[in-house]
Amino acid sequence: MEKNKYDLVICYRIYPKISKTPAVFPDDKYKLSELCFKSLVSSIAGKLKVKFYVILDACPEEYKDIFLSNFDSSSMEFIETKAVGNALTFKKQIDILLSQNESEFIMFAEDDYFYLPNCFYELTEFIKNYDDVDFLSVYDHLDYYTNKIQESKSQFRIHNNRYWRTVPATCMTFITRKETLKKAKRVLLTYTKKNYDASIWLVLTKKNICNIPLFSQSLFKDSLNLKILLKVWIYTPFYALFGKKFKLWSPMPTIGTHIDSSFLSPLVNWEEYFYNKSDK
């Protein structure tokens, strides 16, 4: 394969069942998936040369139409799995993105993210312009404003009239470099052993993992945060103490959002975008 043939290689995983409570199409995963993928294509808007690897986990045949009818089929490959689940499709993403030689810049993508139009190129420009951008979230997570486990001193930067800041953790949709993925692979693979995504990111960014007041507060007031912190030391104790520290960045305002109705990114009228897109 020709190296750096594409600006970005995206490995996109999709499953035909609904998780959590989507803010739109809560009972129709096909329409929800179509809406989300169309939003990604609209955000790319011809400004980037992108290759997609699409992991279809137990998806009916018609799910391929979501991708083939909205993107160039010559820049798309399908991988079908048989209901192997979230963790193993994530491992499959790692394998695919490390084995490809078409771009140094890679993306892990899930099927329940919505993207704002014509701005995805800002993500790739940001990571390409700064060597200290190890990982890049598409998502200004609501937890950054509401959850103490996400409180941390941030580094700020302005690029393309948007603020960017370092954050402690994100979800499993993110952009990185192939070489960075190689370095972080061992920690990321603990996701397949039932480690939490938040625990993985905290150990990679070295944020709040030794925060004794946060541990104490979580012990009595927040059982989920306590589990997140404990899993850091259960799954990756050596890395937490001695492993490489990475910088994870997030855009402000956001470029995309997880479509879970409880965690939509702030400062955007999402309904306006959801229903304008779904009507087309």
Protein Blocks (a to p, Z undefined) as FASTA:
>chain_A
ZZhkbfbdcdddddfbdehjdfbhklbmklmmmmmmmmmmmmnnopaccddddddehiaf
klmmmmmmmccfklcccdddehkbjmlmmmmmmmmmmmpckbfbdcdddfkbccdehilm
mmmmmmmmpmklmbccfbdcfklmmpmklgccdddddeehiacdddfbdcfbdcddfklm
mmmmmmmmmmmnopafklmmmmmnopoklmmklmmmmmmmomklmmmmmmmmmmmmmmmm
mmccdddddddddfbdcfbfklccehiafklmmmmmmmZZ
